[in-house]
Amino acid sequence: FYGSMYIHVSEAVLSQIYTNLTNEVFNNEAAMDCVGEMTNIADGTAKRKLDIFRLNFNLSLPKSIKTGQLKRKDSMHLRIPFFVIDQKCLFELSVVPK
């Protein structure tokens, strides 16, 4: 199997996360770096949690893209909604057989 992980957040949520991580005012240039960092954190956590199952998988470097630019393949999706500053966000994992 191979797959993809997506984290969908609004610009307001991204701005709040960016400010919390950097203590700086949000700017669009750094926004995609912030998304990449969030993905790295999620990837690392997932890998640590799944290591107990001794699964053989590799994680690639994350790519930060806007939701509207996604080019999804037909696959199984696990979608987990969550809320940040009262706004709905989405964690999405897709799995495709090789």
Secondary structure, DSSP 8 states (H G I E B T S, - for coil): -EEEEEEE--HHHHHHHHHHHHSS---HHHHHHHHHHHHHHHHHHHHHHHGGGT------------GGG----S-EEEEEEEEETTEEEEEEEEEE--
